[in-house]
Amino acid sequence: MLKVLIKKQVSEMLIRTFRRRRASSSGEKGKAARSGIGTIILLALAALYLAGAFAALCLSICEDLLTIEMGWMYFVLTGGAAVVFGTFGSIFSTCFSLYLAKDNDLLLSMPIPIRDVILSRLCGVYFMGLLYSGMIIIPAVAVFWITGGVTVSNLIGGLVIILLVSLIVLGLSCLLGWVVAKLSQRLKNRSFLTVLIALVFVGLYYFVYFKVMKEVQNLLTIMIRVGESIRNSAYPIYLFGRIGEGDWLGMLCWAVGVALLLSLIWLILKKTFLNISTATPTPKRAVYREKAVRQGSASAALFRKEWYRFTTSANYMLNCGMALLLLLGFGIYLLIQGDKLLSVSMLSGSLASIVPVMLCAVCCMLGGMVDISTPSVSLEGRSIWQVQCLPVTPWQVLRAKLFLHLSLAAVPTLFCSVVIVLLAPASLVEKLLMLAVSILNAIMFALYGLFLGLKIPNLNWTNEITPIKQSAPIFLSIFSGIGLSMAFAGLYLWLGRELGTTAWLGIFALLFLVLDTALYFWLKGPGSRRFANL
C-alpha cells in the first residue's frame, strides 16, 4: 500500500507540473494534453539561472577560503544558504501537501494505516525540499571539487552533505509547515499568506545574495577570527563544514543528529497528524445587527468583483502585482542612497544631463511590468457569459478592470515618480515632464494590457496560471514595457542628446498621451463590442 501511495503522490506532482487539460469540444470529452516540453524548458531555465548565480558566488569565495585552509567555512556558508533556501521554498508546499491536503479525509476514511499516509506525504515534501536545496548545495559541492580537486574522502563528504542538507530541510519544513497550517486555518484569505511567504522567500534570497557579493572581501579579511570563534563556541557547525572536506567524525555526528531529529518529528507526526489533518477552523457566529443598506452602483459592484478576484488569487497577486513592490523598493532605495548616486558634484555636466532620462526610463520599465489588466479578460474563463448577461454595458465591465489596475498602480507609480523628480538634477520643466512621462506610461500599459487581453483572449483554461503567466498577452505586455523603456533611454543616448533633455521628454510625453487617447477610445468602442461577442 505504501508503494501505491508514493506512486500516487509522485503522479500528482508530475501532473500538476507538466500536464494541462484541453478544452472540451462539442460532442467530445476533453482529452489530456501534455505541455511538458515548454514547462520543462521554463523550469530548467529558472533552475539554471539560480544555480548559475550561486555557482558564480561560490567561485568568488571558494579559492580564497581554500587558500587560508578554511574549506569547512565554505560549506558552512553554502550549506546554510541551501537549508534556508530549501526550507522557505518548500514550507507552503509542505503545509498543503502534508497537513492540509484536500484528499486527507478520503485517505483516512479508507483502511490504510496512518503511517503509510504520512510516509507517502513526506516523500513529496522531501522531493520539493531536495529540488530547492539542490539548486544551492549541488553547485557549491561541484565548485569545491573543481577548485580544490577530487579525493575519495571529499567525494563521499560532498554526497553526504547534499543528503544531510535535504534531510535537514525536510525536518524544518515539517516543523514550519505545521506553523503555516495553523495560521492558514485562522485566516479567511489564504492567498495573502501565500504572497507573504513568497515575498519573504524572494526578498531573503536576493538580500543574502547581494549582501554577500558586496561584503565578500570584507568577509574574507575577518574569516580567520570568525572561524576560531565558531570552533570554540559552535563546534557542531564546524563539524558540519568539515563534512564537505571528507571528515568522517563530522559525517557520523551529523548523521546521528539528523536521524534523531527526524525520529522526533516522526513521533510527533504520528501522534498529531490525525488532529491536524482533520481539524476544521471554528466558524465565527454571525451576530445580526440591524442597519440600513445603501444601494450601490453597478460600476462599484463590478470593481468589487475585480478586487475580490485579485486579492483571493495568490498567483494573480504575485505574478501581476510584483512590479508594484519593485516600484516602491526603487523609490525607497533612491531615498536612502540617492545622494550618493545622484550627487551633482560627482557628475560631469554631460553625464548629469543623462540622469533624468535614465531614472525616468527605469520608472517606466517598472511601471510597464505591472500587468494586472492584461489577464483580466481571460480570467473570466468559460463563465464570461455571466458578466455579459448582466444589465451593464461592456464598457462598464472593461472600465472596472482598468480601474483595478490604475488604483493599485497609482500610489507606487506616484511615489517612485516623485522621488526621482526630487532627486534628479533637472530644471523645473524637465521635472514636470518626467512626472508626466511616468504617469502617462503607467496609464498606457494599463490600457495596453486590456487591449492585448481583448485581442488575444484565452477563455478555455482549467488552471488560472495559464492566462496569468503562460499566455501571449502577458509575454507581449512585459517585454513591450522593457523594450519601450530601453528604446526611450537608448535612443536618447544616440539621437536625443542633440535635441536636449527637455525636448526628448516632451516628445515622449506627447507620444504617450496620443497612445493613451487612442487606446482609450478603442477600448470604449471596438474593444467593448469585441468583449460583448467573446
C-alpha distance (Angstrom), angle and dihedral (degrees) to the residues before:
residue distance angle dihedral
M1 . . .
L2 3.79 . .
K3 3.80 90.7 .
V4 3.81 90.4 52.1
L5 3.81 92.3 49.6
I6 3.81 92.3 48.8
K7 3.79 90.1 49.4
K8 3.81 89.3 50.3
Q9 3.81 91.4 49.8
V10 3.80 93.2 49.9
S11 3.82 91.6 45.7
E12 3.81 91.3 52.7
M13 3.80 91.5 51.4
L14 3.80 92.5 49.0
I15 3.80 93.3 45.9
R16 3.80 92.4 49.6
T17 3.79 90.2 50.3
F18 3.78 105.8 37.1
R19 3.79 108.2 24.1
R20 3.76 136.4 64.9
R21 3.78 130.3 173.3
R22 3.73 125.2 -110.4
A23 3.77 118.7 -130.3
S24 3.77 115.7 -95.1
S25 3.76 114.1 -103.9
S26 3.78 122.9 -145.3
G27 3.77 111.1 -72.5
E28 3.83 93.9 -0.6
K29 3.74 132.6 91.4
G30 3.78 117.6 -115.4
K31 3.75 110.4 -99.2
A32 3.77 125.4 -148.2
A33 3.76 111.4 -103.7
R34 3.76 118.8 -161.4
S35 3.75 115.4 -135.6
G36 3.79 93.5 174.1
I37 3.80 99.3 127.7
G38 3.79 95.8 60.0
T39 3.80 92.7 41.5
I40 3.79 92.5 48.3
I41 3.80 90.5 50.7
L42 3.81 92.6 50.5
L43 3.80 93.0 46.5
A44 3.79 91.6 45.8
L45 3.81 91.9 50.7
A46 3.81 91.4 49.4
A47 3.81 92.0 47.7
L48 3.81 91.9 47.0
Y49 3.79 91.0 49.7
L50 3.81 93.3 52.2
A51 3.79 94.2 41.0
G52 3.80 91.8 46.0
A53 3.80 92.9 49.2
F54 3.78 91.5 50.8
A55 3.81 92.6 43.5
A56 3.81 89.1 55.1
L57 3.78 89.2 52.5
C58 3.80 91.2 48.0
L59 3.80 91.9 51.2
S60 3.80 89.7 54.5
I61 3.82 94.1 57.5
C62 3.81 107.2 24.0
E63 3.80 98.5 75.4
D64 3.80 92.7 45.2
L65 3.80 92.4 50.7
L66 3.79 92.2 47.2
T67 3.81 89.1 50.5
I68 3.82 91.0 59.8
E69 3.83 90.7 41.4
M70 3.79 95.2 -111.0
G71 3.76 101.4 122.5
W72 3.79 88.5 137.4
M73 3.82 89.4 64.4
Y74 3.80 88.1 56.1
F75 3.79 90.1 59.4
V76 3.81 92.1 44.2
L77 3.81 89.7 56.7
T78 3.80 97.8 41.3
G79 3.80 95.0 38.7
G80 3.79 91.1 49.9
A81 3.80 90.7 49.6
A82 3.82 90.1 49.9
V83 3.81 91.6 50.9
V84 3.81 92.2 50.0
F85 3.81 93.5 44.5
G86 3.80 93.7 46.0
T87 3.80 94.4 45.5
F88 3.79 96.5 48.9
G89 3.79 91.2 41.6
S90 3.80 94.1 55.8
I91 3.82 103.6 32.7
F92 3.78 95.5 94.8
S93 3.80 92.4 41.8
T94 3.80 88.6 51.7
C95 3.77 92.1 50.9
F96 3.80 95.6 53.9
S97 3.80 99.4 32.5
L98 3.80 97.8 45.4
Y99 3.79 111.4 23.7
L100 3.80 105.0 19.5
A101 3.82 102.5 27.9
K102 3.79 112.0 152.1
D103 3.80 94.2 -128.3
N104 3.81 97.2 48.4
D105 3.80 91.7 102.9
L106 3.80 91.2 49.3
L107 3.80 94.2 50.1
L108 3.79 93.5 43.7
S109 3.80 90.3 52.5
M110 3.81 90.0 59.1
P111 3.82 125.7 80.0
I112 3.80 90.7 -98.1
P113 3.81 121.6 128.4
I114 3.78 112.7 -111.8
R115 3.80 86.8 -130.7
D116 3.80 91.1 64.8
V117 3.81 92.6 47.4
I118 3.80 91.8 51.8
L119 3.80 93.8 46.0
S120 3.80 92.9 50.2
R121 3.80 90.5 50.0
L122 3.79 91.3 48.1
C123 3.80 90.4 54.6
G124 3.81 89.4 60.6
V125 3.79 91.4 45.7
Y126 3.81 90.7 50.1
F127 3.79 92.3 49.7
M128 3.82 92.5 52.6
G129 3.80 92.2 46.7
L130 3.80 91.0 48.8
L131 3.80 90.2 49.6
Y132 3.81 93.1 54.7
S133 3.81 99.2 37.2
G134 3.80 91.7 42.5
M135 3.80 91.1 62.8
I136 3.83 86.6 63.6
I137 3.79 108.5 31.4
I138 3.83 98.9 39.1
P139 3.86 94.3 56.8
A140 3.82 88.3 43.5
V141 3.80 92.7 54.4
A142 3.82 91.4 44.4
V143 3.82 91.2 51.9
F144 3.82 90.1 49.9
W145 3.80 91.3 52.0
I146 3.80 91.6 47.6
T147 3.80 94.5 46.5
G148 3.79 101.5 38.1
G149 3.78 101.2 27.9
V150 3.81 130.2 -112.7
T151 3.80 123.6 -83.6
V152 3.79 130.4 167.8
S153 3.80 92.5 -104.8
N154 3.81 98.6 47.9
L155 3.82 90.3 41.5
I156 3.81 90.2 58.1
G157 3.81 90.7 39.0
G158 3.80 91.8 53.5
L159 3.80 92.1 51.5
V160 3.81 91.0 45.7
I161 3.81 93.5 50.9
I162 3.82 90.5 50.5
L163 3.82 89.2 53.2
L164 3.81 94.3 44.5
V165 3.80 93.0 48.5
S166 3.81 90.8 52.4
L167 3.83 91.0 49.3
I168 3.82 92.2 47.9
V169 3.81 88.4 51.0
L170 3.81 88.7 50.7
G171 3.80 91.6 53.9
L172 3.81 95.5 45.2
S173 3.81 91.7 44.9
C174 3.79 90.6 54.5
L175 3.81 91.9 50.1
L176 3.80 97.1 44.3
G177 3.80 92.0 38.2
W178 3.79 87.5 60.1
V179 3.81 89.3 55.2
V180 3.81 91.0 49.6
A181 3.82 90.7 48.3
K182 3.80 90.7 53.6
L183 3.81 91.9 48.1
S184 3.80 93.6 46.3
Q185 3.80 90.7 54.3
R186 3.78 89.3 57.4
L187 3.81 96.1 47.2
K188 3.76 122.2 83.2
N189 3.79 92.4 -153.7
R190 3.79 113.9 42.9
S191 3.79 92.3 -178.4
F192 3.79 91.8 78.2
L193 3.81 89.5 53.9
T194 3.80 89.7 52.4
V195 3.80 91.6 49.3
L196 3.80 92.3 46.8
I197 3.81 93.5 51.7
A198 3.80 91.9 45.7
L199 3.81 92.2 49.9
V200 3.80 92.3 47.8
F201 3.79 89.7 49.1
V202 3.82 95.0 48.9
G203 3.80 93.9 41.2
L204 3.78 93.0 48.6
Y205 3.79 92.5 48.9
Y206 3.79 95.4 51.3
F207 3.81 93.3 40.0
V208 3.80 91.9 54.2
Y209 3.81 93.3 41.8
F210 3.80 96.9 51.1
K211 3.80 93.4 37.2
V212 3.79 91.9 54.5
M213 3.82 92.2 44.2
K214 3.80 89.2 52.3
E215 3.78 97.0 45.0
V216 3.80 100.0 35.1
Q217 3.81 93.9 108.6
N218 3.80 92.8 46.9
L219 3.78 88.5 46.3
L220 3.78 92.2 55.8
T221 3.81 92.7 50.5
I222 3.80 91.9 60.6
M223 3.80 97.8 31.2
I224 3.79 95.7 104.2
R225 3.79 92.1 54.4
V226 3.79 91.9 45.7
G227 3.81 90.2 48.4
E228 3.80 92.4 54.3
S229 3.80 89.9 48.8
I230 3.80 91.8 52.0
R231 3.82 92.0 48.5
N232 3.79 91.5 52.1
S233 3.81 101.8 39.6
A234 3.82 105.1 21.5
Y235 3.79 105.7 32.2
P236 3.86 94.6 159.6
I237 3.82 89.2 60.8
Y238 3.80 89.0 51.8
L239 3.81 89.7 51.7
F240 3.80 89.9 49.9
G241 3.80 90.3 56.3
R242 3.79 91.0 46.8
I243 3.81 90.4 59.8
G244 3.79 91.2 73.9
E245 3.79 89.8 53.2
G246 3.80 90.6 54.5
D247 3.81 101.2 -100.3
W248 3.82 107.6 163.8
L249 3.82 94.7 -159.3
G250 3.82 90.7 55.5
M251 3.80 91.1 49.1
L252 3.80 92.3 50.7
C253 3.81 96.7 45.2
W254 3.80 94.9 46.4
A255 3.79 93.1 43.0
V256 3.80 89.5 55.0
G257 3.81 92.1 44.5
V258 3.80 94.3 49.7
A259 3.81 90.4 45.7
L260 3.81 90.2 53.8
L261 3.81 91.3 47.7
L262 3.79 93.0 50.9
S263 3.81 91.3 45.1
L264 3.80 90.3 53.9
I265 3.82 91.6 48.1
W266 3.80 89.9 48.1
L267 3.82 92.1 53.4
I268 3.81 91.2 48.1
L269 3.80 91.6 48.0
K270 3.79 93.0 50.5
K271 3.80 90.6 53.9
T272 3.81 99.6 40.1
F273 3.82 105.9 28.2
L274 3.80 94.7 87.9
N275 3.80 93.3 51.5
I276 3.80 94.0 44.7
S277 3.81 97.3 45.1
T278 3.82 94.5 46.5
A279 3.80 97.3 39.3
T280 3.76 116.7 117.0
P281 3.78 123.2 -163.8
T282 3.76 114.0 -105.2
P283 3.79 107.0 -109.6
K284 3.75 117.0 -127.4
R285 3.75 114.3 -115.7
A286 3.75 111.5 -115.6
V287 3.79 113.2 -126.3
Y288 3.77 114.3 -155.5
R289 3.77 115.0 -131.1
E290 3.73 119.4 179.0
K291 3.78 113.0 -126.7
A292 3.74 139.0 151.5
V293 3.78 116.7 -94.2
R294 3.76 116.7 -141.7
Q295 3.72 120.0 -148.8
G296 3.80 111.3 -119.9
S297 3.74 129.1 -151.5
A298 3.79 123.9 -102.1
S299 3.80 90.7 -117.7
A300 3.82 91.3 55.1
A301 3.80 90.7 49.4
L302 3.79 91.6 50.8
F303 3.80 91.2 48.7
R304 3.83 90.6 50.9
K305 3.79 88.6 51.5
E306 3.81 91.6 54.2
W307 3.79 91.3 43.9
Y308 3.81 91.8 51.9
R309 3.79 91.9 49.6
F310 3.82 91.3 51.6
T311 3.81 97.1 45.4
T312 3.81 95.0 45.2
S313 3.80 95.5 51.9
A314 3.79 116.5 74.7
N315 3.81 90.2 -171.1
Y316 3.81 91.3 54.2
M317 3.79 93.8 48.1
L318 3.80 96.4 44.6
N319 3.79 99.5 42.8
C320 3.79 100.5 37.0
G321 3.80 102.3 28.5
M322 3.80 102.7 41.4
A323 3.81 91.4 95.9
L324 3.81 89.0 63.0
L325 3.80 88.1 67.2
L326 3.79 90.3 45.1
L327 3.80 89.7 55.7
L328 3.79 91.0 50.8
G329 3.81 91.5 44.1
F330 3.79 93.1 50.6
G331 3.80 91.0 49.7
I332 3.81 92.3 48.7
Y333 3.80 91.0 46.9
L334 3.80 90.5 53.2
L335 3.80 90.6 48.9
I336 3.81 90.3 54.4
Q337 3.80 101.0 36.6
G338 3.79 100.7 20.4
D339 3.78 96.6 103.6
K340 3.80 91.3 54.4
L341 3.77 95.1 44.5
L342 3.78 99.9 40.3
S343 3.78 104.3 32.2
V344 3.78 104.6 145.4
S345 3.76 91.0 -151.8
M346 3.81 89.5 64.2
L347 3.80 94.0 50.1
S348 3.75 129.9 77.1
G349 3.76 117.2 -126.6
S350 3.81 94.4 -103.6
L351 3.79 92.9 47.5
A352 3.78 93.3 47.3
S353 3.81 90.2 58.3
I354 3.81 90.4 59.4
V355 3.81 95.5 54.9
P356 3.85 98.4 77.3
V357 3.81 92.5 52.5
M358 3.83 93.5 44.2
L359 3.80 93.1 49.9
C360 3.78 91.5 45.7
A361 3.83 89.6 49.6
V362 3.81 91.6 53.6
C363 3.80 91.3 49.4
C364 3.83 90.2 48.6
M365 3.81 91.6 49.0
L366 3.80 92.6 51.9
G367 3.80 90.8 44.8
G368 3.80 90.1 51.2
M369 3.80 90.3 53.8
V370 3.81 90.7 63.4
D371 3.80 100.9 95.9
I372 3.80 104.1 167.3
S373 3.80 94.2 131.6
T374 3.81 94.7 46.7
P375 3.84 100.3 78.7
S376 3.81 95.3 28.9
V377 3.81 95.0 99.3
S378 3.80 94.2 45.3
L379 3.81 90.9 48.0
E380 3.80 88.4 68.1
G381 3.79 84.5 73.6
R382 3.77 120.3 174.0
S383 3.81 90.5 -22.9
I384 3.80 91.6 68.2
W385 3.79 87.8 110.2
Q386 3.82 88.9 70.6
V387 3.79 94.8 63.7
Q388 3.81 90.2 39.7
C389 3.82 89.6 57.5
L390 3.80 94.5 51.9
P391 3.82 118.3 105.9
V392 3.80 91.3 -106.3
T393 3.78 132.8 99.2
P394 3.81 120.8 -105.9
W395 3.79 89.0 -117.0
Q396 3.81 90.6 59.2
V397 3.79 89.6 55.1
L398 3.80 92.9 48.1
R399 3.79 91.5 44.1
A400 3.81 90.5 56.1
K401 3.81 90.0 53.7
L402 3.78 89.9 48.0
F403 3.81 93.5 48.4
L404 3.81 91.2 51.6
H405 3.80 90.2 57.5
L406 3.81 93.8 44.5
S407 3.81 95.3 44.5
L408 3.81 92.0 52.6
A409 3.81 95.1 42.2
A410 3.81 96.1 43.3
V411 3.81 100.7 81.6
P412 3.85 98.3 41.0
T413 3.82 91.8 45.2
L414 3.79 93.8 47.6
F415 3.80 91.8 45.3
C416 3.80 93.9 50.8
S417 3.81 92.2 42.4
V418 3.80 93.9 50.3
V419 3.81 91.7 48.4
I420 3.82 94.2 52.3
V421 3.80 90.5 44.1
L422 3.81 91.3 53.5
L423 3.79 94.4 45.8
A424 3.80 102.3 38.1
P425 3.83 116.9 99.7
A426 3.80 95.8 -123.0
S427 3.77 142.0 120.9
L428 3.80 123.0 -97.6
V429 3.81 92.5 -100.2
E430 3.81 91.4 50.2
K431 3.81 91.0 48.9
L432 3.81 91.2 52.4
L433 3.79 90.8 47.8
M434 3.82 91.1 49.1
L435 3.79 89.2 53.4
A436 3.80 91.3 47.6
V437 3.82 93.3 48.6
S438 3.82 92.8 50.3
I439 3.81 94.4 48.1
L440 3.81 95.8 42.5
N441 3.81 89.2 48.1
A442 3.82 91.0 54.1
I443 3.82 91.2 49.0
M444 3.80 91.0 47.1
F445 3.80 93.9 55.2
A446 3.78 91.7 47.4
L447 3.81 88.1 55.6
Y448 3.81 93.2 39.1
G449 3.81 92.4 52.4
L450 3.79 91.0 52.8
F451 3.81 89.2 46.8
L452 3.82 91.2 54.2
G453 3.79 91.3 45.8
L454 3.80 90.3 56.2
K455 3.79 94.9 42.6
I456 3.83 96.0 48.2
P457 3.82 106.7 24.1
N458 3.79 123.6 172.7
L459 3.79 110.4 -161.9
N460 3.81 98.2 156.4
W461 3.79 100.7 77.1
T462 3.78 130.1 127.2
N463 3.81 97.7 -166.4
E464 3.79 120.6 48.2
I465 3.80 90.8 -141.1
T466 3.82 87.6 74.9
P467 3.84 97.6 69.3
I468 3.81 92.0 30.6
K469 3.79 99.6 51.5
Q470 3.79 112.3 0.6
S471 3.78 104.9 49.3
A472 3.79 134.4 103.3
P473 3.85 94.5 -120.4
I474 3.80 91.1 57.9
F475 3.79 91.7 48.6
L476 3.80 92.9 48.0
S477 3.79 93.7 44.7
I478 3.81 96.2 51.6
F479 3.78 97.2 41.6
S480 3.79 92.2 43.3
G481 3.80 88.4 57.0
I482 3.79 92.7 48.7
G483 3.80 92.8 44.1
L484 3.80 94.4 47.6
S485 3.80 93.6 49.6
M486 3.82 91.0 47.6
A487 3.79 90.1 49.8
F488 3.80 89.7 48.0
A489 3.82 91.5 54.7
G490 3.81 98.8 32.9
L491 3.78 97.0 49.0
Y492 3.79 89.1 48.7
L493 3.80 90.4 58.6
W494 3.81 89.7 47.7
L495 3.82 103.8 37.6
G496 3.77 111.4 -5.6
R497 3.79 99.6 69.1
E498 3.77 89.7 70.4
L499 3.81 90.0 53.8
G500 3.77 93.5 46.7
T501 3.80 133.3 -118.7
T502 3.80 94.3 -86.7
A503 3.80 94.1 52.2
W504 3.81 92.9 44.7
L505 3.80 93.7 50.7
G506 3.79 89.9 45.2
I507 3.82 92.3 52.2
F508 3.81 92.6 52.4
A509 3.80 92.9 43.3
L510 3.80 88.6 54.9
L511 3.82 91.2 44.5
F512 3.80 92.4 51.9
L513 3.81 90.7 46.5
V514 3.81 91.0 53.4
L515 3.81 91.9 47.3
D516 3.80 91.5 47.3
T517 3.79 91.3 52.1
A518 3.80 93.7 46.3
L519 3.79 93.9 48.2
Y520 3.80 92.2 45.5
F521 3.80 94.2 54.4
W522 3.81 91.7 43.1
L523 3.80 90.8 54.2
K524 3.78 91.9 46.1
G525 3.81 92.8 49.8
P526 3.83 121.8 20.3
G527 3.81 92.2 13.8
S528 3.81 93.0 56.3
R529 3.80 91.3 48.7
R530 3.80 90.1 48.7
F531 3.81 90.7 51.6
A532 3.80 91.2 50.9
N533 3.81 90.4 54.7
L534 3.81 98.4 46.5
